[in-house]
Amino acid sequence: MELESKSAPRNFALSVDSENKVTEFKVFSVSTPHMRAFHLSWISFFACFVSTFAAPPLLPIIRDNLDLTATDIGNAGIAAVSGAVFSRIAMGTACDLFGPRLASSALILLTAPAVFLTAIANSAISFLLLRFFMGFSLATFVSTQFWMSSMFSAKVVGTANGVAGGWGNLGGGATQLIMPLVFSLIHKIGATQFTAWRIAFFIPALFQVLSAYAVFFLGQDMPDGNYAKLHKSGEKHKDNMLDVLYHAFTNYGGWILALTYGYCFGVELTVDNIIAQYFFDRFHVNLHTAGFIAATFGLANIFSRPGGGMLSDIVAKRFGMRGRLWALWIVQTLGGLFCVLLGKVESLSGSIVVMLVFSVFCQAACGLTFGVVPFVSRRYAFYLIFVV
């Protein structure tokens, strides 16, 4: 990720440091290349989240059509998360070797067929396999955070990582609203329920494909250009994959953060998979109501994960790295306590309130984690943090 610039100084719309990384974060700017990379990264990650979690809000219909058991549904949810684990390991290496732009757009295009093919799933096995391959697309989170750390200086990198990751994760909540709405519209037009849910999957699939092309044609790997150009000109050293992996897997700090992130983001993915069905079955609400309630969990990312990243930058100004670590520990602990409490509440209203509070702390912990990551190792921490 480090760039040895040999080119003449460039003019950028925003102020930059000696590595041409931007030192300010202006969310409404689309200036090239920094803020354009920010918007492309979170939108593409958002699209992949919508696709990966398009099935859960429609599970009451899908399970009847495919005769899915509770075990089948649970296994499919695990498969989606497992796909993300495997692909994240490879994505870290791909980003460092080929750049986040090419790595991200390639993965998004490669996983889009699984979203399209969900429309013809006809058994529990096919449904599980398709969700597994869809889950690979969540590795775009790797390219998102890698990209932000390539474009933003230490002064604002926590905020940039938190907002990009949080807004991307909004897809997990948005799909809880989008898919039931699309399903209802198709059903009202005249399609049967078992046909409508299949057609509905074309919407997230098309969105995913469009986001891949946007990243490839409009994005730029680093402030000074794309990896291919920088490698050719000698401005950036081309890494050896084995060296990259060796340094990554021998970094104990990265392992600690990998476990920490697994306990917040892993929980978030699990809840995204089951929360709509949980409210549908336990409190006997209808499909639209369950989807709306479930959406509030993911939609909290609009401020909670970004808030975690911002909090990390704020406490660091006064307390340094110790402040970042203490803030992460406190917020993550509170998130765990509310997660336990959620399963104990018996009323619908009480469960919704606890879920909302839990979502804020859980997602803020994710943002706080990535306020720490860039300081563990400027190059190698990514590979461990994305294993979980």
Long-range contacts (C-beta under 8 A, 24 or more apart in sequence): 1-96, 1-146, 1-149, 1-150, 1-378, 1-379, 2-378, 2-379, 3-222, 3-223, 3-224, 3-230, 3-235, 3-236, 4-235, 4-236, 4-237, 5-224, 5-235, 6-233, 6-234, 6-235, 7-224, 7-233, 7-235, 10-223, 10-224, 12-223, 16-153, 16-223, 17-153, 19-153, 19-223, 20-222, 20-223, 20-224, 21-150, 21-151, 21-152, 21-153, 21-223, 22-151, 22-152, 22-153, 22-156, 22-223, 23-153, 23-155, 23-156, 24-156, 25-152, 25-156, 25-159, 25-160, 25-163, 27-163, 32-220, 33-151, 33-219, 33-220, 33-222, 33-223, 34-151, 34-152, 34-223, 36-218, 36-219, 36-220, 37-147, 37-148, 37-151, 37-219, 37-220, 38-148, 38-151, 38-160, 38-163, 38-164, 40-214, 40-215, 40-218, 40-219, 41-100, 41-104, 41-140, 41-143, 41-144, 41-147, 41-148, 41-164, 41-168, 41-215, 41-219, 42-144, 42-163, 42-164, 42-165, 42-167, 42-168, 43-168, 43-211, 43-214, 44-104, 44-105, 44-108, 44-140, 44-144, 44-168, 44-211, 44-212, 44-214, 44-215, 45-140, 45-141, 45-144, 45-164, 45-165, 45-167, 45-168, 45-169, 45-171, 46-167, 46-168, 46-169, 46-170, 46-171, 46-174, 46-211, 47-108, 47-171, 47-204, 47-207, 47-208, 47-210, 47-211, 48-108, 48-111, 48-137, 48-138, 48-140, 48-168, 48-171, 48-208, 48-211, 49-138, 49-168, 49-169, 49-170, 49-171, 49-172, 49-174, 49-175, 49-298, 50-171, 50-174, 50-175, 50-178, 50-204, 50-207, 50-208, 51-111, 51-112, 51-115, 51-134, 51-137, 51-175, 51-204, 51-205, 51-207, 51-208, 52-80, 52-84, 52-131, 52-134, 52-135, 52-137, 52-138, 53-80, 53-171, 53-172, 53-175, 53-176, 53-272, 53-273, 53-298, 54-115, 54-118, 54-175, 54-178, 54-179, 54-200, 54-201, 54-204, 55-118, 55-127, 55-131, 56-175, 56-176, 56-272, 56-273, 56-274, 56-275, 56-276, 56-277, 56-294, 57-175, 57-176, 57-179, 57-180, 57-276, 57-287, 57-290, 57-291, 57-294, 58-179, 58-180, 58-183, 58-197, 58-200, 58-287, 59-276, 59-277, 60-277, 60-280, 60-287, 60-290, 61-183, 61-193, 61-194, 61-196, 61-197, 61-287, 62-127, 62-197, 64-194, 65-193, 65-194, 65-197, 66-121, 66-122, 66-123, 66-124, 66-127, 67-124, 68-124, 68-127, 69-124, 72-124, 72-127, 72-128, 73-277, 75-128, 76-124, 76-127, 76-128, 76-131, 77-131, 77-270, 77-273, 77-274, 79-128, 79-129, 79-131, 79-132, 79-135, 80-131, 80-132, 80-134, 80-135, 80-269, 80-273, 81-135, 81-266, 81-269, 81-270, 81-273, 82-132, 82-135, 83-131, 83-132, 83-133, 83-134, 83-135, 83-136, 83-138, 84-135, 84-136, 84-138, 84-139, 84-269, 85-387, 85-388, 86-136, 87-135, 87-136, 87-137, 87-138, 87-139, 88-138, 88-139, 88-141, 88-142, 88-386, 88-387, 89-383, 89-386, 89-387, 90-139, 91-139, 91-140, 91-142, 91-143, 91-386, 92-142, 92-146, 92-248, 92-382, 92-383, 92-386, 93-241, 93-244, 93-245, 93-383, 95-142, 95-143, 95-146, 95-147, 95-382, 96-146, 96-239, 96-244, 96-379, 96-382, 97-238, 97-239, 97-241, 97-244, 98-227, 99-221, 99-222, 99-226, 99-227, 99-228, 100-143, 100-144, 100-146, 100-147, 100-150, 100-219, 100-221, 101-143, 101-147, 101-215, 101-216, 101-219, 101-220, 101-221, 101-226, 101-227, 102-216, 102-221, 102-226, 102-227, 103-143, 104-140, 104-143, 104-144, 104-147, 104-212, 104-215, 104-219, 105-212, 105-213, 105-215, 105-216, 105-219, 106-212, 107-136, 107-137, 107-139, 107-140, 107-143, 108-137, 108-140, 108-208, 108-209, 108-211, 108-212, 108-215, 109-209, 109-212, 110-136, 111-136, 111-137, 111-208, 112-137, 112-205, 112-208, 112-209, 112-212, 115-201, 115-204, 115-205, 115-208, 116-201, 116-202, 116-205, 118-198, 118-201, 119-198, 119-199, 119-201, 119-202, 120-198, 121-198, 137-208, 138-269, 139-386, 140-168, 141-165, 141-168, 141-386, 142-382, 142-386, 144-168, 145-370, 145-373, 145-382, 145-385, 146-382, 147-221, 149-373, 149-374, 149-378, 149-382, 150-221, 150-222, 150-223, 151-222, 151-223, 154-374, 154-375, 155-313, 156-313, 157-371, 157-374, 158-309, 158-310, 158-312, 158-313, 158-316, 158-324, 158-367, 158-370, 158-371, 158-374, 159-306, 159-309, 159-310, 159-313, 160-309, 161-309, 161-367, 161-370, 161-371, 161-373, 161-374, 162-305, 162-306, 162-307, 162-308, 162-309, 162-310, 162-312, 162-367, 162-368, 162-370, 162-371, 163-305, 163-306, 163-309, 165-305, 165-309, 165-366, 165-367, 165-370, 166-301, 166-302, 166-303, 166-304, 166-305, 166-306, 166-307, 166-308, 166-309, 166-363, 166-366, 166-367, 167-301, 167-302, 167-306, 169-268, 169-298, 169-301, 169-305, 169-363, 169-366, 170-298, 170-299, 170-301, 170-302, 171-298, 172-268, 172-269, 172-272, 172-297, 172-298, 172-301, 173-294, 173-295, 173-296, 173-297, 173-298, 173-299, 173-300, 173-301, 174-295, 174-298, 174-299, 175-204, 175-298, 176-275, 176-276, 176-291, 176-292, 176-294, 176-295, 176-297, 176-298, 177-291, 177-292, 177-295, 178-203, 178-204, 179-204, 179-291, 180-287, 180-288, 180-291, 184-288, 244-379, 244-380, 244-383, 245-383, 247-377, 247-379, 247-380, 248-380, 248-381, 248-382, 248-383, 248-384, 249-383, 249-384, 251-376, 251-377, 251-380, 251-381, 251-384, 253-376, 253-377, 253-381, 254-376, 254-377, 254-380, 254-381, 254-383, 254-384, 254-385, 255-384, 257-369, 257-372, 257-373, 257-376, 257-381, 257-384, 257-385, 258-384, 258-385, 258-386, 258-387, 258-388, 259-388, 260-328, 260-332, 260-365, 260-369, 261-366, 261-369, 261-385, 261-388, 262-388, 263-332, 263-336, 264-332, 264-335, 264-362, 264-363, 264-365, 264-366, 264-369, 265-366, 265-369, 265-388, 266-388, 267-335, 267-339, 267-362, 268-359, 268-362, 268-363, 268-366, 271-297, 271-359, 271-362, 272-297, 272-298, 275-355, 279-348, 279-351, 283-348, 283-351, 285-348, 293-352, 293-355, 296-352, 296-355, 296-356, 296-359, 297-355, 297-356, 297-359, 298-359, 300-356, 300-359, 300-360, 300-363, 301-363, 304-359, 304-360, 304-361, 304-362, 304-363, 304-364, 304-367, 305-363, 305-364, 305-366, 305-367, 306-367, 307-360, 307-364, 307-367, 308-363, 308-364, 308-365, 308-366, 308-367, 308-368, 308-369, 308-371, 309-367, 309-368, 309-370, 309-371, 310-367, 311-364, 311-367, 311-368, 311-371, 312-367, 312-368, 312-370, 312-371, 312-372, 313-371, 316-371, 321-372, 321-375, 324-368, 324-371, 324-372, 324-375, 325-372, 327-368, 328-365, 328-368, 328-369, 328-371, 328-372, 331-361, 331-364, 331-365, 331-368, 332-361, 332-365, 332-368, 334-361, 335-361, 335-362, 335-364, 335-365, 338-362
